């Protein structure tokens, strides 16, 4: 059984629309280099923000989990960051796949916002980011 991180990585990396923009630069947790402007862009970083198992009353629903995920789409320009974000949103918003383990019952885009990372090396090029927040319901049963 795969974990949610693996499922999300597989979903994003298997998407033609996403991979056409970022190739294989999809990173769970953190990007390999933290200094803005030093990593080939565009790229995606995603991580789980929260998601404890829910206390449920019915045995059929045991193992149901609602988790919140943040997906950061990073690019040299604002337009490129939003292009990557649009591809990610198209792929994930409304995603449902009951053939997976854990089953992905529902995915909903909750929020999106802009951010800009100023370079720490004194350069004038930073990174434009679009941050997407998703709610993902999955089930182990």
C-alpha positions in Angstrom: 0.0 0.0 0.0 1.3 3.4 -1.0 1.2 6.4 1.3 -0.5 9.7 0.4 2.8 11.3 -0.6 3.5 8.6 -3.1 0.0 8.8 -4.5 0.2 12.6 -4.9 3.7 12.4 -6.5 2.5 9.7 -8.9 -0.6 11.7 -9.9 1.4 14.9 -10.5 4.4 13.3 -12.3 2.0 11.1 -14.5 0.1 14.2 -15.7 1.1 15.3 -19.2 0.0 18.9 -18.5 2.1 19.1 -15.3 5.2 17.2 -16.6 5.2 19.3 -19.8 5.9 22.4 -17.6 8.1 21.0 -14.8 9.5 17.8 -16.3 10.5 15.6 -13.3 11.1 18.6 -10.9 8.4 17.6 -8.4 9.6 17.4 -4.8 7.8 16.0 -1.8 8.7 18.0 1.4 11.4 20.4 0.2 13.3 21.3 -2.9 16.9 20.1 -3.0 18.3 23.7 -2.7 16.7 26.3 -0.5 18.3 29.4 -1.9 15.9 31.2 -4.2 17.0 31.4 -7.8 19.5 28.5 -7.5 17.3 25.6 -8.6 16.1 25.0 -12.2 12.6 26.3 -12.4 9.8 25.8 -12.8 9.3 23.2 -10.2 6.8 21.9 -7.6 7.2 21.3 -3.9 4.3 19.7 -2.0 3.8 18.6 1.6 1.1 17.5 4.0 0.0 20.3 6.3 -2.3 18.3 8.6 -4.3 15.2 8.6 -4.9 13.1 11.8 -7.3 10.1 11.5 -10.9 11.1 12.2 -12.9 9.6 15.0 -15.8 8.0 13.3 -18.8 6.0 14.6 -19.4 3.5 11.8 -17.1 0.5 11.2 -17.4 1.0 7.4 -15.7 4.3 7.7 -12.8 3.4 9.9 -9.6 4.5 8.4 -11.1 7.6 6.7 -8.7 10.5 6.8 -9.0 14.1 5.7 -5.7 15.7 5.1 -4.6 19.1 3.9 -1.8 19.4 1.4 0.1 22.5 0.2 1.4 22.5 -3.4 3.9 25.3 -4.2 4.4 26.0 -7.9 7.7 27.9 -8.4 8.9 29.7 -11.5 11.0 32.6 -12.6 8.0 34.6 -13.7 4.5 35.3 -12.3 2.9 34.0 -15.5 4.9 30.7 -15.5 4.0 30.1 -11.8 0.3 30.5 -12.5 0.6 28.3 -15.6 2.0 25.5 -13.4 -0.6 26.1 -10.8 -3.4 25.9 -13.4 -2.0 22.5 -14.5 -1.8 21.2 -11.0 -5.3 22.5 -10.1 -6.7 20.8 -13.3 -5.1 17.5 -12.3 -5.9 17.5 -8.6 -9.2 19.5 -8.0 -12.0 16.9 -8.1 -9.6 13.9 -8.2 -11.1 10.7 -7.0 -9.8 7.2 -7.5 -11.2 4.3 -5.5 -8.9 1.8 -7.2 -5.8 3.1 -5.3 -4.7 2.1 -1.8 -5.4 4.2 0.1 -8.5 5.1 -1.9 -8.8 8.8 -2.9 -12.4 9.6 -2.1 -12.4 13.3 -2.9 -10.0 16.2 -3.5 -10.9 19.9 -3.3 -8.9 23.0 -4.0 -9.4 25.2 -0.9 -7.2 28.2 -1.5 -4.6 29.7 -3.9 -2.3 32.6 -3.3 0.8 34.4 -4.6 4.1 34.6 -2.9 7.6 35.8 -3.9 10.9 34.6 -2.6 13.6 37.2 -2.6 17.1 35.9 -3.4 19.4 35.7 -0.4 22.6 36.1 -2.5 21.9 39.8 -3.3 20.8 39.1 -6.9 17.8 40.7 -8.4 16.0 37.5 -9.5 13.7 35.8 -7.1 11.1 33.1 -7.4 7.5 33.6 -8.1 5.3 31.1 -6.2 1.6 30.2 -6.4 0.6 28.2 -3.4 -2.4 25.9 -3.6 -4.1 24.3 -0.6 -6.0 21.0 -1.2 -8.2 18.9 1.1 -7.9 15.2 0.3 -10.2 12.6 1.8 -8.7 9.1 1.6 -9.7 5.8 3.1 -7.8 2.7 4.2 -10.9 0.6 4.2 
